[in-house]
Amino acid sequence: MKKIKKQWTKDGFLLRPARPEDAEIYYQQNFNPLDPEVARLTGSKPTFSREEVVGFFLKCLESDDRCDFLIINPLGQIIGETVINEIDWDLRKANFRIAIFRSDMRGRGIGFWAIAKTRDFAFEQLKLHRLELDVFSFNPRAEHAYQKAGFRREGVLRDAVRDGETYADDILMAILEEDWRKSFSS
């Protein structure tokens, strides 16, 4: 993957490509400790070592099948990320994910803005045909943001995940290039 130079700003927030020098601060600001709600909403384990996070972060930056972006608040703190990963260049499709690591930054529209900018990058710059994701049924706020950004429900894996002691659904969503062109391209 070529070095990405694209970045976006809104109300003092910055969405920009992740860089190797971000690895340590990314860990310190977001995984030391990881917000339990982030672990719940993303289906990840509750704790990670510094070596796990920094090592994985740096490995991701070397990969040619992904693009990692950081969401930075007006104080310069990394508060989230968007990721286009599992890129299949032959089929022109990829997976999408987002995490807002800090609870005080959720519910302010920053996530939707970051979703929209990353979605546009996927179609404009990467020339993808399909961008897909999955979201858990106990995260209706995220599902709403994805729908607002043009993602459509394509299926439901019933009782495929756990939310504590309760089973929940894994909702599959996607947006196609032609849907994006009709509604979001300039």
ChimeraX attribute file (.defattr): number of C-alpha atoms within 10 A of each C-alpha:
attribute: neighborCount
match mode: 1-to-1
recipient: residues
	/A:1	11
	/A:2	6
	/A:3	9
	/A:4	13
	/A:5	7
	/A:6	11
	/A:7	14
	/A:8	14
	/A:9	16
	/A:10	12
	/A:11	8
	/A:12	10
	/A:13	20
	/A:14	21
	/A:15	24
	/A:16	21
	/A:17	21
	/A:18	22
	/A:19	14
	/A:20	13
	/A:21	9
	/A:22	15
	/A:23	18
	/A:24	16
	/A:25	14
	/A:26	22
	/A:27	21
	/A:28	15
	/A:29	16
	/A:30	19
	/A:31	17
	/A:32	14
	/A:33	13
	/A:34	19
	/A:35	16
	/A:36	13
	/A:37	13
	/A:38	18
	/A:39	15
	/A:40	17
	/A:41	16
	/A:42	15
	/A:43	14
	/A:44	12
	/A:45	11
	/A:46	14
	/A:47	14
	/A:48	15
	/A:49	12
	/A:50	16
	/A:51	11
	/A:52	11
	/A:53	18
	/A:54	20
	/A:55	13
	/A:56	12
	/A:57	20
	/A:58	17
	/A:59	11
	/A:60	17
	/A:61	19
	/A:62	12
	/A:63	13
	/A:64	13
	/A:65	15
	/A:66	18
	/A:67	26
	/A:68	21
	/A:69	22
	/A:70	25
	/A:71	26
	/A:72	18
	/A:73	19
	/A:74	12
	/A:75	8
	/A:76	11
	/A:77	16
	/A:78	24
	/A:79	21
	/A:80	24
	/A:81	23
	/A:82	25
	/A:83	21
	/A:84	24
	/A:85	20
	/A:86	15
	/A:87	20
	/A:88	14
	/A:89	14
	/A:90	7
	/A:91	10
	/A:92	16
	/A:93	23
	/A:94	23
	/A:95	17
	/A:96	23
	/A:97	17
	/A:98	22
	/A:99	20
	/A:100	22
	/A:101	22
	/A:102	16
	/A:103	11
	/A:104	9
	/A:105	14
	/A:106	15
	/A:107	12
	/A:108	9
	/A:109	11
	/A:110	20
	/A:111	22
	/A:112	18
	/A:113	18
	/A:114	27
	/A:115	22
	/A:116	18
	/A:117	17
	/A:118	25
	/A:119	25
	/A:120	21
	/A:121	17
	/A:122	22
	/A:123	21
	/A:124	13
	/A:125	11
	/A:126	17
	/A:127	14
	/A:128	22
	/A:129	18
	/A:130	21
	/A:131	22
	/A:132	20
	/A:133	20
	/A:134	22
	/A:135	21
	/A:136	24
	/A:137	21
	/A:138	17
	/A:139	12
	/A:140	11
	/A:141	11
	/A:142	19
	/A:143	21
	/A:144	13
	/A:145	17
	/A:146	23
	/A:147	14
	/A:148	13
	/A:149	20
	/A:150	19
	/A:151	22
	/A:152	18
	/A:153	18
	/A:154	12
	/A:155	12
	/A:156	16
	/A:157	14
	/A:158	12
	/A:159	14
	/A:160	12
	/A:161	16
	/A:162	15
	/A:163	15
	/A:164	8
	/A:165	6
	/A:166	8
	/A:167	14
	/A:168	17
	/A:169	18
	/A:170	20
	/A:171	18
	/A:172	18
	/A:173	21
	/A:174	21
	/A:175	21
	/A:176	17
	/A:177	21
	/A:178	13
	/A:179	16
	/A:180	18
	/A:181	13
	/A:182	9
	/A:183	10
	/A:184	14
	/A:185	12
	/A:186	6
